[in-house]
Amino acid sequence: MTTLKIKNVKKVYPNGADAVKGVSVDVEDGELVVFVGPSGCGKSTLLRMVAGLESVTEGEIELAGRIVNELEPADRNIAMVFQNYALYPHMSVRKNLAYGLKNRKTPQAEIDTRVSEAAELLQIAEFLDRKPSQLSGGQRQRVAMGRAIVRHPAIFLFDEPLSNLDAKLRNQMRLEIKKLQRRLKTAAIYVTHDQVEAMTLADRIVVLNAGQIEQIGTPAEIYSNPATTFVASFIGAPPMNMLEATTTGESLEIDGQSIPYSVKHSGRVQMGLRPERIKIVNGEAGFGFDVTVLEDLGATRLVHGHIGGQEITLAQDADLPAPSGHIKIGFQPDDVLLFDEATGQRILT
Amino acid sequence: MGIIAVFFLWPAAEAIRSSFFLEDPFFGNATFVGLDNYRVALTGSDYQRTAWFTAVFTVIVSLMSLALGLMLAVSADRVLRGKSTYKTLLMWVYAIAPPVAGLIGVMLFDQHIGPLVEFVALFGWEMRVGVNYWDTGIAMIIVSTWKQVPYCFIFFLSGLQSIPTSVKEAARVDCRSETRRFWTITFPLLAPTTFFLLILNITYAMFETFGTIDLIVKDQPGNSPVTLVYKVYRDGFRGNDLGGSSAQSVILMLIVLALTIAQFRLIERRVHYN
């Protein structure tokens, strides 16, 4: 079953800016879908339209079989976790959790059960009588999640929930969110600009750019089969190398150097190549490469340099000897992705 | 420190000293009378009547300006377009010098041309400001409140705007009823502002409305209601009873002191959010 259907939704602000230009996505039951994209791509606007905090200019949002376009946020059966927690500062943790249920006239006994269940699950039972100001960032984040959980919503909406936390806590909470969502088996939308969060959390990723969907797919699909140059360079760290190349049908030429490459396309193209797919080779075969900078990241080493006039980065095992000067690099033709030079669309070989 | 000594400590000490004397209004001969001035002040029916009016006046002016300021701030906060115009217009009154504002207020209640007097006459209420005790009192309350509303408005508006948008949005997800959201989320979050304004309004109503009252009674209070501060002035400078007036002002000083202590005590106890 499909929990949420977003059908050709558009958002135009009164000042004429169109933040979302016709987006259609489905979220299946129990699925965690991540909306990822650079700031201003419309991902938060889209989430807020699902929540009911922004009006929908055009299109339909169907949640659990019911069109919710005109419903108040409180009537939509959603729960939202905000970036800066958005806890009620004057209420104790317990009251924060219970507030939404109380307003729905849930019986007190039921409220107590749900609150203690959520508190147990999130390990915040000992803080129930404290005020949010007495909690650390990570604890507040748990409370914010608890407030969403007690509602037993049809869908969870996460709006960059981890961006206020420090790096270590963020990794830990990311894992906890994933475990929690798997355990509750509730559908969720998670908005982030962090592609690592997107890759690790998502069942499916929706990559957004300038108010439009660039690609929808599983993390593996998005990573290995990006549909556009935007997706290719946005997903993955370090980002995919983008080189200007020319194909003739039988070969691929970069700055006067060429390798045999069979493709039903000839002319200038954008060539994408993951840094970890490039190897340093000995002997004559391969492209001449000038090393400029080395970056040691512990387990891996990034080697920056250029082929002719084009910047390129490769990743290698840090145990290997550090390269320098003029060396040769090589890669498998299978690892090369070609994109149309003008539109940025993938050319399938 | 020198300034405080010259302009506050010395006059205060002088007031306390003279409150124990019966001063001759013409030659400055003073007779020590102990606490007689206080006794006369506190037991006099005129003083009690004034104190009673001051209490009623203070409570009504403080609460009404709070309520109106809050109402206006809430609606201003909701306006999306022309917000700054709306704000400026509401704050105008505050920018007007007190005597001018008082004068405008007085004109509203003028016996011959006052639009408010004409308006209430439609309901059969013949308002006689300056003649009828309570009519005058009501005029004072309205003008004083009107003067204080913008002040409350500014503070409430900034208080409202300092509530994080995401908290308001979280409340929208949690609670359908806007009224309920206001009383359970917005109003409690405004509590520090409300409390601060309440103390300020009490001080305003008790002490700073002097100018307004003076304009309404046109320097000739007669039977009209006045506040304790005005009575100090009237008895001291119109009645030439410097000793009695000093005693009254010492009593007022004590009230201010009590208010200030209460204010600091409560401010310390006040919950600090964030």
Interface residues (C-beta under 8 A of the other chain):
Chain A: A51 G52 L53 E72 P73 A74 D75 I78 A79 M80 F82 Q83 N84 Y85 A86 L87 Y88 P89 H90 Y99 G100 N103 K131 S133 R147
Chain B: P164 S166 V167 E169 A170 A171 R172 V173 D174 C175 R176 S177 R180 T184 I185 P188 L189 A191 V271 H272 Y273 N274
